[in-house]
């Protein structure tokens, strides 16, 4: 009999949730900039919106919030993106890197200059030029750059073609998407 403790508790990230002001505009940007692929619509204009006390309790929404559209996209060989279009009187602006909580997604790319061109052409607003990575990621030919999506979410493009190096007390190697 298999011992549950012999298996990892998590297999990896299934999806990252992202609330956007316009689901169709966000989908088009993510497809043009990052080659995102449509998976399915969880909620469309033809469906009744998700709202009410049960939805608010289950999802941690503020009173009166209404989910009007929901879509799943796939990014390469990585986790899915679950997009929400939500109407709410208490909607905040996107968080920045200094804010508490999840603040950005990082996408591994093989050709960072091409990825930058694609994201710029689709409307991405870059914070800087491509630059080197921080410790343990700063191997030869490494590169990184952050940009904002049209709705203000922070996205990082990162390339580490010669891998990482690890301290002696590292318990695991970082996961890198397969080519």
C-alpha positions in Angstrom: 0.0 0.0 0.0 1.3 3.4 -1.0 2.1 5.8 1.8 0.7 9.3 1.1 3.8 10.8 2.8 5.9 9.3 0.0 4.2 11.6 -2.5 4.7 15.4 -2.7 1.8 17.3 -1.3 1.6 19.6 -4.4 2.5 18.7 -7.9 3.0 22.3 -9.0 1.1 25.4 -9.8 -2.2 24.6 -11.7 -3.1 28.2 -12.5 -2.6 31.8 -11.5 -5.8 33.9 -11.1 -5.9 37.4 -12.7 -8.7 39.9 -12.5 -8.8 42.2 -15.5 -11.0 45.2 -16.5 -11.9 43.8 -19.9 -11.6 40.0 -20.5 -11.5 40.2 -24.3 -8.9 42.9 -24.3 -6.7 41.0 -21.8 -7.1 37.8 -23.8 -6.0 39.5 -27.0 -3.0 41.1 -25.3 -1.9 37.9 -23.7 -2.2 36.0 -27.0 -0.3 38.6 -29.0 2.3 39.4 -26.4 2.9 35.9 -24.8 1.4 33.3 -27.2 -1.3 32.4 -24.6 -3.7 29.8 -25.9 -7.4 29.7 -25.2 -8.5 26.7 -23.1 -12.1 27.4 -22.2 -14.6 29.9 -20.9 -15.9 29.3 -17.4 -18.4 32.1 -17.7 -19.5 34.1 -20.8 -22.0 36.9 -21.7 -24.6 34.2 -22.3 -24.4 32.8 -18.7 -25.9 34.4 -15.6 -23.2 36.2 -13.6 -21.8 34.6 -10.5 -23.0 36.7 -7.5 -24.6 36.6 -4.1 -23.7 35.7 -0.6 -22.5 32.1 -1.3 -20.2 33.3 -4.1 -18.9 36.2 -2.0 -18.2 33.8 0.9 -16.7 31.0 -1.2 -14.3 33.4 -3.1 -13.7 36.1 -0.6 -15.4 38.8 -2.6 -16.8 42.0 -1.1 -20.6 42.4 -0.9 -22.1 43.3 -4.2 -19.2 42.0 -6.4 -20.3 40.2 -9.6 -18.2 37.9 -11.7 -19.4 38.6 -15.3 -16.8 36.6 -17.3 -14.2 33.9 -16.6 -11.7 32.3 -19.0 -8.8 29.9 -18.8 -5.7 30.4 -20.9 -2.5 28.4 -21.2 1.1 29.7 -21.3 3.5 27.3 -22.9 4.6 24.5 -20.7 3.6 26.2 -17.5 0.6 26.9 -15.4 -2.7 28.2 -16.7 -4.0 31.7 -16.3 -7.5 32.1 -15.0 -8.9 35.5 -16.0 -11.8 37.1 -14.3 -13.8 40.2 -15.2 -15.5 41.4 -12.0 -17.7 44.3 -11.4 -17.3 45.7 -7.9 -17.5 49.1 -6.1 -14.5 48.1 -4.0 -11.9 47.3 -6.8 -8.3 48.4 -6.1 -5.6 49.2 -8.5 -3.1 46.4 -9.3 -0.4 45.8 -6.6 3.3 46.7 -7.2 6.4 44.8 -6.2 6.6 46.6 -2.8 3.0 45.6 -1.8 2.2 42.7 0.4 0.9 39.6 -1.4 1.3 38.1 -4.9 2.8 40.8 -7.0 4.0 39.5 -10.4 4.4 36.4 -12.6 7.7 35.5 -14.2 7.7 33.8 -17.6 10.7 31.9 -18.8 11.6 32.7 -22.4 14.4 31.4 -24.6 14.8 34.6 -26.7 14.2 37.5 -24.4 14.7 40.2 -27.1 12.0 38.6 -29.3 9.7 38.3 -26.3 10.3 42.0 -25.5 9.5 43.0 -29.1 6.2 40.9 -29.0 5.1 42.3 -25.6 5.9 45.9 -26.7 4.0 45.5 -30.0 1.0 44.2 -28.1 1.0 47.2 -25.7 3.3 46.1 -22.8 5.0 49.1 -21.0 8.5 48.2 -19.9 10.1 49.5 -16.7 13.7 49.3 -18.1 15.9 47.7 -20.6 16.8 44.0 -20.3 19.2 43.5 -17.4 21.0 40.7 -15.5 19.4 38.6 -12.8 20.1 38.4 -9.1 22.2 35.9 -7.2 21.8 32.2 -8.1 20.3 33.3 -11.4 23.2 35.3 -12.6 24.9 32.7 -14.8 26.3 33.5 -18.2 23.8 35.0 -20.7 21.1 35.4 -18.1 18.6 38.2 -18.6 15.5 39.7 -17.0 13.0 42.6 -17.6 9.7 43.7 -16.1 6.8 45.2 -17.9 3.2 46.3 -17.2 0.2 44.8 -19.0 -2.3 47.4 -20.4 -4.4 47.0 -17.2 -1.4 47.4 -14.9 -0.3 43.9 -13.8 3.4 43.3 -13.4 5.0 40.6 -15.6 8.6 39.5 -15.7 10.4 38.0 -18.7 13.4 35.9 -17.7 16.0 33.8 -19.5 18.6 31.6 -17.7 20.0 29.5 -20.5 23.0 28.2 -18.4 20.9 27.3 -15.4 21.1 28.3 -11.7 23.7 27.6 -9.0 22.7 26.6 -5.5 23.9 27.1 -2.0 25.0 24.1 0.0 21.8 24.1 2.1 19.4 24.1 -0.9 16.7 21.5 -0.6 15.6 21.4 -4.3 16.5 22.8 -7.7 14.2 25.4 -9.3 11.7 24.2 -11.8 12.3 25.4 -15.4 9.7 24.7 -18.1 10.7 22.2 -20.7 11.4 23.6 -24.2 
